[in-house]
Amino acid sequence: MAVKARRRYDSPRRAEQARQARAAVTEAARRLFLRDGFAATTVAAVAAEARVSVETIYKAFGGKPGLVRAICDAELAGGERRTRLPLTEPDPRTVIRGWGNLSADNAPRVAPFLLLAREAAATDPAMAALRAELDAGRLERMTRNAAHLADAGHLRPGITVAHAAEVMWVYTSPELYEMLVLGRGWPPSRYGAFIADAVIAALLPPQPPSHPARQHP
């Protein structure tokens, strides 16, 4: 008796369905966290908003801290796609201004969730651990940026990669965004330019003054 061949497992289709479901959950969580806050947003509410089961969210994200992590990861990846970084540019000031533009693009999308993690960390150990993880991840990214400047010979003499990374880590903190954009009403473009100017002043050698061309009689 002939045995029917099993239908081939459609892995690309299932992978795309899983990607779409994950994106829907992440977007639903983003909306609810911004509207209702971390404490008031439940996994059940996110599941209902995204039209998936609660079990699906726990399985894919592990709960609310995992949702916050996924939102931050998605926004950071989107910022890198939107902002073309001039890493091959020989002028370090142009490179750093590109980083400032990236901060201006990313911060309005990411900083609210980093601040949300900070507030929730006071009473939620899992969120405290997530906050530490996100801070460490940002320092790691800044270390890569600092190493890029060091490898190209751009850092001021005496400035180490570790010191440069910490300077950039401070200037890209959500607390600075909170003070200047949320507190003082700066537009993101001004905030990004401020970061670039501050990092340039802190890490690069001073530029020699430019002299106007001499006038001949």
C-alpha positions as CSV (number, residue, x, y, z in Angstrom):
1,M,0.0,0.0,0.0
2,A,1.4,3.3,-1.0
3,V,2.1,5.9,1.7
4,K,1.2,9.5,0.9
5,A,4.2,11.8,0.9
6,R,4.1,14.3,3.7
7,R,3.5,17.9,2.7
8,R,6.8,19.8,2.7
9,Y,7.2,22.1,5.7
10,D,6.8,25.6,4.4
11,S,9.5,27.2,6.6
12,P,9.8,30.5,4.7
13,R,6.1,31.2,5.0
14,R,5.9,30.2,8.6
15,A,9.0,32.4,9.4
16,E,7.3,35.4,7.7
17,Q,4.1,34.8,9.7
18,A,6.2,34.7,12.9
19,R,8.0,37.9,11.9
20,Q,4.7,39.6,11.2
21,A,3.2,38.4,14.5
22,R,6.3,39.6,16.4
23,A,6.1,43.0,14.7
24,A,2.4,43.3,15.6
25,V,3.0,42.5,19.3
26,T,6.0,44.9,19.5
27,E,3.9,47.7,17.9
28,A,0.9,47.0,20.2
29,A,3.2,47.1,23.3
30,R,4.8,50.3,22.1
31,R,1.4,52.0,21.8
32,L,0.1,50.7,25.1
33,F,3.2,51.5,27.1
34,L,3.3,55.1,25.8
35,R,-0.4,55.5,26.5
36,D,-0.9,53.7,29.8
37,G,2.6,53.3,31.3
38,F,4.5,50.2,32.2
39,A,2.6,49.2,35.4
40,A,-0.9,49.6,33.9
41,T,-0.1,47.8,30.7
42,T,-0.7,44.0,31.0
43,V,0.4,41.2,28.8
44,A,-3.2,40.4,28.3
45,A,-3.9,43.9,27.0
46,V,-1.0,43.7,24.6
47,A,-2.2,40.3,23.4
48,A,-5.7,41.6,22.7
49,E,-4.3,44.6,20.9
50,A,-2.1,42.5,18.7
51,R,-4.7,39.7,18.3
52,V,-2.5,37.0,19.6
53,S,-2.6,34.7,22.6
54,V,-1.0,35.6,25.9
55,E,0.9,32.4,25.7
56,T,2.4,33.5,22.4
57,I,3.7,36.7,24.0
58,Y,5.3,34.8,27.0
59,K,6.8,32.3,24.6
60,A,8.3,34.9,22.3
61,F,9.2,37.7,24.7
62,G,9.1,36.3,28.2
63,G,6.8,39.0,29.6
64,K,6.8,42.8,29.8
65,P,10.6,43.3,30.2
66,G,11.1,41.4,27.0
67,L,8.6,43.5,25.2
68,V,10.5,46.7,26.3
69,R,13.8,45.1,25.1
70,A,12.2,44.2,21.7
71,I,10.9,47.7,21.2
72,C,14.3,49.3,21.9
73,D,16.0,46.8,19.6
74,A,13.6,47.4,16.8
75,E,13.8,51.2,17.1
76,L,17.6,51.2,17.2
77,A,17.8,48.9,14.1
78,G,15.3,51.2,12.3
79,G,17.4,54.3,13.2
80,E,20.5,52.7,11.6
81,R,18.6,52.0,8.5
82,R,17.2,55.5,8.3
83,T,20.4,57.4,9.0
84,R,23.4,56.7,6.8
85,L,26.5,57.0,8.9
86,P,29.6,58.5,7.2
87,L,32.1,56.0,8.7
88,T,34.4,56.2,5.7
89,E,34.6,60.0,5.9
90,P,38.1,61.1,6.7
91,D,36.9,64.2,8.7
92,P,36.1,63.0,12.2
93,R,33.8,66.0,12.8
94,T,31.6,64.9,9.9
95,V,31.6,61.4,11.4
96,I,30.6,62.7,14.9
97,R,27.9,65.0,13.4
98,G,26.5,61.9,11.7
99,W,26.3,60.2,15.1
100,G,24.5,63.3,16.4
101,N,22.0,63.0,13.6
102,L,21.5,59.4,14.5
103,S,20.9,60.4,18.1
104,A,18.4,63.0,17.0
105,D,16.5,60.3,15.0
106,N,16.7,57.5,17.6
107,A,16.1,59.4,20.9
108,P,12.5,60.3,20.4
109,R,11.7,56.7,19.6
110,V,14.0,55.0,22.2
111,A,14.4,57.3,25.1
112,P,10.8,57.1,26.3
113,F,11.2,53.4,26.8
114,L,14.6,53.7,28.5
115,L,13.0,56.2,30.9
116,L,10.1,53.8,31.4
117,A,12.6,51.1,32.3
118,R,14.2,53.4,34.7
119,E,11.0,54.2,36.5
120,A,9.9,50.6,36.6
121,A,13.3,49.4,37.8
122,A,12.6,51.0,41.2
123,T,10.0,48.3,42.1
124,D,10.6,45.5,39.5
125,P,13.8,43.5,39.7
126,A,13.4,42.2,36.2
127,M,13.1,45.7,34.9
128,A,16.2,46.7,37.0
129,A,18.1,44.0,35.3
130,L,16.8,45.1,31.9
131,R,17.8,48.7,32.5
132,A,21.4,47.5,33.4
133,E,21.4,45.4,30.2
134,L,20.3,48.4,28.0
135,D,22.8,50.7,29.6
136,A,25.6,48.1,29.0
137,G,24.5,47.7,25.4
138,R,24.7,51.4,24.8
139,L,28.2,51.6,26.4
140,E,29.2,48.7,24.1
141,R,28.0,50.7,21.0
142,M,29.8,53.8,22.2
143,T,33.0,51.7,22.7
144,R,32.8,50.6,19.1
145,N,32.4,54.2,18.0
146,A,35.3,55.3,20.2
147,A,37.5,52.5,18.8
148,H,36.6,53.7,15.2
149,L,37.9,57.2,16.1
150,A,41.0,55.8,17.8
151,D,41.9,53.4,15.0
152,A,41.7,56.4,12.6
153,G,44.0,58.5,14.8
154,H,41.4,61.1,15.6
155,L,41.3,61.1,19.4
156,R,43.1,63.9,21.2
157,P,46.4,62.8,22.8
158,G,45.7,61.3,26.2
159,I,42.1,60.3,25.5
160,T,41.7,56.5,25.7
161,V,39.0,54.4,24.0
162,A,37.4,53.7,27.4
163,H,37.3,57.4,28.3
164,A,35.9,58.4,24.9
165,A,33.2,55.7,25.1
166,E,32.1,56.9,28.5
167,V,31.9,60.5,27.3
168,M,29.7,59.4,24.4
169,W,27.7,57.2,26.7
170,V,26.9,60.1,28.9
171,Y,25.9,62.4,26.0
172,T,23.5,59.7,24.6
173,S,21.9,59.0,27.9
174,P,18.0,59.1,28.1
175,E,18.4,61.5,31.0
176,L,20.0,64.2,28.8
177,Y,17.1,63.8,26.3
178,E,14.7,64.1,29.2
179,M,16.3,67.3,30.4
180,L,16.8,69.1,27.1
181,V,13.9,67.8,24.8
182,L,11.2,66.8,27.3
183,G,12.1,69.4,29.9
184,R,13.3,72.4,28.0
185,G,11.5,71.8,24.7
186,W,14.5,71.5,22.4
187,P,13.7,70.1,19.0
188,P,15.6,66.8,18.3
189,S,17.7,68.5,15.7
190,R,19.1,71.0,18.2
191,Y,19.6,68.1,20.7
192,G,21.6,66.1,18.1
193,A,23.7,69.1,17.2
194,F,24.4,69.7,20.9
195,I,25.6,66.1,21.3
196,A,27.9,66.4,18.3
197,D,29.4,69.7,19.4
198,A,30.0,68.4,22.9
199,V,31.6,65.2,21.8
200,I,33.8,67.0,19.3
201,A,35.0,69.4,22.0
202,A,35.6,66.6,24.5
203,L,37.5,64.2,22.3
204,L,39.1,65.8,19.3
205,P,42.1,68.0,19.0
206,P,41.2,71.7,18.5
207,Q,40.9,72.8,14.9
208,P,43.6,75.3,13.9
209,P,42.0,78.7,13.2
210,S,41.4,79.4,9.6
211,H,43.0,82.6,8.2
212,P,41.5,84.6,5.4
213,A,43.4,84.8,2.2
214,R,45.9,87.6,2.2
215,Q,44.9,90.6,0.2
216,H,47.6,91.6,-2.4
217,P,47.9,95.3,-3.1
